């Protein structure tokens, strides 16, 4: 049996995005989503999720590169700019490499976001992955593993890696995928050594232009190996609250989310899932299988 998790990132980033994700959940096209607990729209998104009652499973989407921290800016001064907002990804990585970011401030802010997520969901998150994949860059991954180590049941935590041959077999975002794969494999080994539950391979990493290809998700699904695969995606309805926060009017991100929703809702998507031998699986079921296997092994 091959299992496919289809996880929609960025739940709570804005109303249109959250509504689009819930539509996909109600249609059975995604298995889970992850909450940006520091977003100004997080609480209203969770309220909408509860009213929707679609059964879509929600987890946590830690970020150090979007909006403002939950903690006061003076407590995490190395993480924020002059107006108290997180640095964008490129600036964050540059400061990380130059050792201008305090590790204790990363730990403090991620702990605050984790606790806020638990408060909003009223339970520890069952699935976790980081915004912009920042977990693959030390020391973020190690700190994240420390934070979730106390959960009674181990959560599913995304492993950011793909088979090297897929870089040539599937076009799109190859430079980004090369970087993610290089750093992600190292963190994946650490997650596995810590006994964390995760996917064999990650698919679906893309740039904006890749979404113009109607076969994009289908090509990934039809070619990726592995028994547990995660398809990452960023669908949503048009959401102008993202302008100036996660995108601009002209960079293509505003249009990308509705396009991803369209591709996931297309009948060809589910047909490709079946042809590849995949069964969609929710994180809770995968975790139950994981703990069952561990109990049996014990």
N, C-alpha and C positions, 0 to 999 in steps of 0.2 A: 504494500500500500504506500502511495506517495501522498504527502500532505502539503497543502498550500495555504499559508496565511497571507491574506491580502489586507495589509494594514495601511489605513489612511492617516498620514501624519497631520499635525497642526490643528486638532480639534480645539475649538475655543479661540482661535486666532482672530476670528471675526464672525459676525452672524451669518453671512452668506456661505462662508466655508463650512461652518458647523451644520447648517441646514442641508447643504449638498451631501455631506458625509452621512447624515442621518437618512437621507433618501436612498443612498447606496446600501446602507445597512438594512433598511426595510425591504429592499429588493433582493437581498441575499447576495450582493456582489462583493461585499467586503466582510471580513471576519472580525475586525477590531479597529480601534482608533486610539490615539494617545493625546492627552490633554496638556496644553500649555498653561500650567497653573499660575504663572505670573501675568498672563494676559488680562487686560482690563475687561475682556469679554468672557473670562473663564466661568464665573459663577452663573451667568445667564445661560451659557452653553450647557452646563451640567443640568440646570433646571429644565431646559428644552429636551435634553436627553432623557430625563426621568419621565417627562410627560409623553414623550414619543413612544416609550415602552417597546422598542423594536427588538430588544435582546442584544443589541450591539454592545460588545465588551469594550470598556474604556480602560486605558492605562495612563502612564505618565510620560511626558515629553519634556525632559529637562532642557533648559536653554541658558546660555550665557551670551547670546548674540542677538536677542530680540527684545524690544521694549525696555522696561525698567526692572531692576531687581525687586524682590519682595522686601529685602532688608533696606534700611536707610542707606543712602548713597555713601555716607561717611564711614559706614561699617565695611563697605566693599569698594573702597576708593580705587583700587587697582583694576577693577572690572568695568568702571564706568567713565564716560567722558565728562566734559565740563558742565553738561546740563543734567547729569545723573542717569543717562541712558547707557545700556550695554553698548560696547563697541561692535560694529559690524564684523562679520566673520574674518575678513582679511586682516583687519586691524587687531582683532583678538589673537589670531595666530601669530602675527608679528610680535606682539607684546609677550606672548607665551614663549616664543623662541628667544627673545631678548631678556627673559627672566624678570619682566616687569610686573608680572601678575603674582599675587600672593596666594599660595596654596590654601592657606587657612581661610581666605576669603571665598575661594571656590567651594570649600567644604561647607562653610556657613550658609552661603546662598543656596546651594543645592539641597542642603538639609531643610532649609526653610521652604523651598519649593516642594520637596517630598512631603513634608508635613501638611502643607496646604492642599496638595493633591489628595492625600489620605482623608483630610477633613471634608473636601468637596465630594469625594466618591464614597465616603463613609466606610472605606475599606482600603487596605494596602493595594497598590496597583498590581495587576496580574501580568501586564505587559509593559515593557519600558524600552524606549529608544530615544536618543538625544537629537535635538534640533541641530541641523547641519553636521550630524555625525561627530560631534565634538568629543564623544567618549573615546575615540581612537587616538586622541592626542594626549600624551602624558602631561600632567598627572590626573586628568579628568576621569579616565576609566577606573583608575585605582580608587579614587574618592567615591565614585558612583558605586563600585562594588562594596565598599565599606558601608555606605549608607543603607543598602538593601540587604546586607548580610543578616540583619536581625529579623527579617520576616520569617514567620513560622513556616510558610511554604515558599519555596524559591520562585521568583517571578521568571517569566520569559524575557530575556534581554537579547535584543538583536545583535547578531554577529555580522559585522560589515566586511564581507568577503565574497568573492565570486571566483569560479575556476578561471585560471589564467587563459585557457583557450577561448573563453567567452568574450574576451576583449577583442578578438579578431572575428569571431563568429557572429557577434551582435554589434551592429554599428551604433554610434551615438555616445557622446560624452566620454570619449576614450581617455583623454588626459585626466579628467576628474576621477574616473573609475580606476585608473592606474594609481593615482595618489591614495585614494580610499583603500584600495586593495593592499597596497604596500603597508600602510599604517594599520589598517583594519585587521590583517592577519595576525599581527603581533598581539593586539588587544584580544582577539578571538582566542588565542592560545591561553592567555591569562584568564579569560572568562571560563574556558573549559577546565583549566586547572583548579579554579575555585568552585567547580561543581555546578555552574550555572546552566540553566536550560536555555537553549537557543536553536537557531536554524542551522542547517548544513550550509546553505548558500543564500545570498541576497541577490534579488533581481530587480530591475526596474529603474536603476539610477539613470537619470536623463538630464539633458539640457532642454531649454525651452523649445528650440527648433525641432527636437526629436518628436514632439507631440503632433507635428504635421503628418507624420507617417501613420496611417490607419492600422498598420500591422505591428506597431511598436510593442505593445504588451504581448501580443500573440507570438511574435518572434522570440521574445524572452522565454515565455512559458513552454513553447514547443522545443526549445533547445537546452534548457538548463537541466543538469543532472541533480541527483540527491533525493533523499527520502523526505526531508523536511525543508521546504523552501519558503522564503518570505518574499512577497512582491511588495515593494514599497511604492507608494503613490501619494499624490498631493491634490486630490480632487476637491471640488467645491462649486457652488454657484458664484456668479459674479459678486465680488465683495470689495467695494471701494473703501472700506475701512482699512484695507491693507496698504493703500497708497501712502508713501512716506514712512511706513513701518517695515513692510516686507517686500515692497516693490515700488516701481514708479509707473507713471502713465504709459511709458514707452518701452519698458524692458521686456515685455511679453509675459510676465508672471501673472498679471491680472487676467489674461486670456487663457493661460495655461491650465488653470484649475478647472474651469468649465469644460475645456477640451478633454482633460483626463476623465472627468465624470462621464462625458459622452462616450469615450472609448470603453470604459468599464461597464456602461449600461448596454452596450451593443451586444446583440445575440452571439456574434462571432467570438466574443471574449469567453463566455461560458462554454461554448463549443470547443474552443482551444484547450480550456482547462480539462475537459473530459477526454479529449484526444490524447493529451499528454499523460493521462493516467493519474491525474491529481484528484484528490478529494479536499474540498475546502474544510478547514478545521479552525475552531476558535481556540484562543490561548488557554482557556480553562480546561478544555478537553485534552489538549496537548500536555498541560501540566499534570492532569490526573493520570495520564498514561505514563508520564515520566516518573512520578512518585510511585505508581504501581510497579513499574519496572525496578525501581530502586528497592522497594520493599521486598520484592521477589528475590532480588539479588542478595539482600541481607539475610 
